[in-house]
Amino acid sequence: MLSVEPIKAYTDNYIWLVSTNEGSIVVDPGESKEILNLIDNNKIDLKGVLITHHHYDHTNGLLDLTNKMNLEVYGPEKIEGINNIVNESDKFSLIGIDFEVIEIPPGHTLDHLAFYSSNNEDPILFCGDTLFAGGCGRVFEGTFEQMFMSLKKISKYPKETKVFCGHEYTLSNLKFALEVDKDNKDLMNEFNNIEKLISSDIPSLPTNLNKELKLNPFLRCHDIDIKNKVIEKFDIIDDELQIFTALRKWKDNF
């Protein structure tokens, strides 16, 4: 039996706790306190860690965990504590889950990975800070074209894939999406639903690719209404990459 639960960290990070009857793993342990409490109280049997990228809010608790126990840690190179460096299309198994590695750099960071598994009732994807519910990550180390292509790559996975993002950004992302696509009734309904969840301190995640392909403007740069809105606002040519770049810059200052 697979379960995926969020552990809150910092102001809006999620550390994902993934458990089966063979043990548990955590994804992007930006903090270690709550994880160590679960271990010390024998509530989880931690076997491994997945790291999507090097930002401190995704890695800061890693050494606390690896100094306490022997763990299988999978992630990109040049991060202290990782003992299994992985790259595009690598495959490995942890706690009975078969994972495939997806390289989605350089967009957000140059080393960004995602971890995908299809051996569940619904496929699961841990994508760090690349795709968010209703949005996408900021472009820090790469180019807008590289982020655009990373999102295109993710969007080709099965539509039923559950997407576990690194932050609780959904409500603010949907506010921006409504600015871009104000006549989208499905988007307005989703905004109202998420607003209720957040006001009740209930996580908005995971999302799924089917939903994102309908609501997320960064995955819909081909949509005629979104294209017209962005072309009119920024006086740019009708080109998906140009639409995406203008959208991301608009969101940066929203």
Disulfide bonds with the S-S distance in Angstrom:
none
